[in-house]
Amino acid sequence: MVQSEISISDEYADILAKEIKQEIDAEVLGQILIENGWTEVRMRYISREQAIDIIDWCIDTLAENQWKRIGGSFIFRNKKDAEWFILRWL
């Protein structure tokens, strides 16, 4: 029984380690983009539905690879896209 508990704990540790790595990678990428002239807009979602609506709007409205969502922030290659986003969602 102890071996089963250890393997489950190891499995959870692996999952958690992967999630932490992805978060760190995203944060580093975001900082690199901002340092290279991208514009960050921080969001605080009102609801899960609003978050989905915002992401759908970005997909439908903005060119591919012109924006990234990292946590509660949206990062835009073009400042005009960031301004348009602010006017629409903030």
C-alpha positions in Angstrom: 0.0 0.0 0.0 2.9 2.4 0.7 4.3 1.9 -2.8 0.9 3.0 -4.3 0.9 6.1 -2.1 4.4 7.0 -3.2 3.7 6.6 -6.9 0.5 8.8 -6.6 2.6 11.4 -4.7 5.3 11.2 -7.4 2.6 11.6 -10.1 1.2 14.7 -8.5 4.7 16.1 -8.0 5.4 15.6 -11.7 2.1 17.3 -12.7 2.8 20.2 -10.4 6.4 20.5 -11.6 5.2 20.7 -15.2 2.6 23.4 -14.4 5.2 25.5 -12.5 7.6 25.1 -15.5 4.9 26.3 -17.9 4.1 29.3 -15.7 7.7 30.3 -15.4 8.2 29.9 -19.2 5.2 32.1 -19.9 6.4 34.8 -17.5 9.8 34.8 -19.1 8.3 35.0 -22.5 6.1 37.8 -21.5 9.0 39.8 -20.1 11.0 39.3 -23.2 8.2 40.5 -25.4 7.6 43.6 -23.2 11.3 44.4 -23.3 11.1 44.1 -27.1 8.4 46.7 -27.4 5.2 44.7 -26.9 2.5 46.4 -24.8 1.0 44.7 -21.7 -2.5 45.2 -20.5 -3.4 43.6 -17.2 -6.9 42.3 -16.8 -9.1 41.3 -13.8 -11.9 39.2 -15.1 -15.4 39.7 -13.8 -16.4 36.2 -14.6 -15.2 33.1 -16.4 -17.6 33.9 -19.2 -16.0 37.4 -19.6 -12.6 35.7 -19.9 -13.9 33.5 -22.7 -15.5 36.4 -24.5 -12.2 38.4 -24.4 -10.2 35.5 -25.7 -12.7 34.9 -28.4 -12.7 38.6 -29.4 -8.9 38.5 -29.6 -9.0 35.4 -31.8 -11.7 36.9 -34.1 -10.3 40.5 -34.2 -6.6 40.4 -34.1 -4.0 38.9 -36.4 -2.5 35.6 -35.4 0.8 35.9 -33.4 0.1 39.6 -32.6 -1.1 39.0 -29.1 -0.5 36.6 -26.2 -2.4 35.9 -23.0 -0.2 35.2 -20.0 -2.1 34.8 -16.8 -4.2 37.9 -16.2 -2.2 39.9 -18.8 -2.6 40.4 -22.5 0.5 41.4 -24.4 0.2 43.0 -27.9 2.8 43.4 -30.6 1.1 46.6 -31.9 0.3 49.4 -29.5 -2.9 50.2 -31.5 -4.2 46.7 -30.8 -3.6 47.2 -27.1 -5.4 50.5 -27.3 -8.3 48.9 -29.1 -8.4 46.2 -26.5 -8.5 48.7 -23.7 -11.3 50.7 -25.3 -13.3 47.5 -25.8 -12.7 45.7 -22.5 -11.7 48.2 -19.8 
